C-alpha cells in the first residue's frame, strides 16, 4: 500500500519535472541563449531519431521526414543568429566613413574601434 503511494508520487514527479524545467528555461531573456538551447535540443532529437532508425522503431521514410523537419528548424535558428550578427555594428566607420567588413574590429583606414 505504501509502495503504491511512493510509486505514484515518483511517477508524478517524473512527469512534472520536465514541465518545471521547461518553464524555467523559457524564462531566459537572451535570445542567443534560448536559440543555442533550442539548437542543442534539436540535435538531441536528431540523435534520438537516428537511434530509433537503427533499432527499427522508425522506418527510413519516417526518419527522413522527421530529420528534414528538424533540420529546417535548425536552419531557421542559424539564420536568425546570423541575422542578429549582421544587424550588429555599422557597415561604415563612424569616424571617417570608410566601408567596413562585418569581421573588422578596427577601421582599416583610420584605425578607430568598430562597435
Ligand atoms: Zn575610420
Boltz pocket constraint, residues with backbone or C-beta under 6 A from the ligand:
constraints:
  - pocket:
      binder: B
      contacts: [[A, 93], [A, 94], [A, 95], [A, 96], [A, 97], [A, 98], [A, 107], [A, 108], [A, 109], [A, 110], [A, 111], [A, 112]]
      max_distance: 6.0
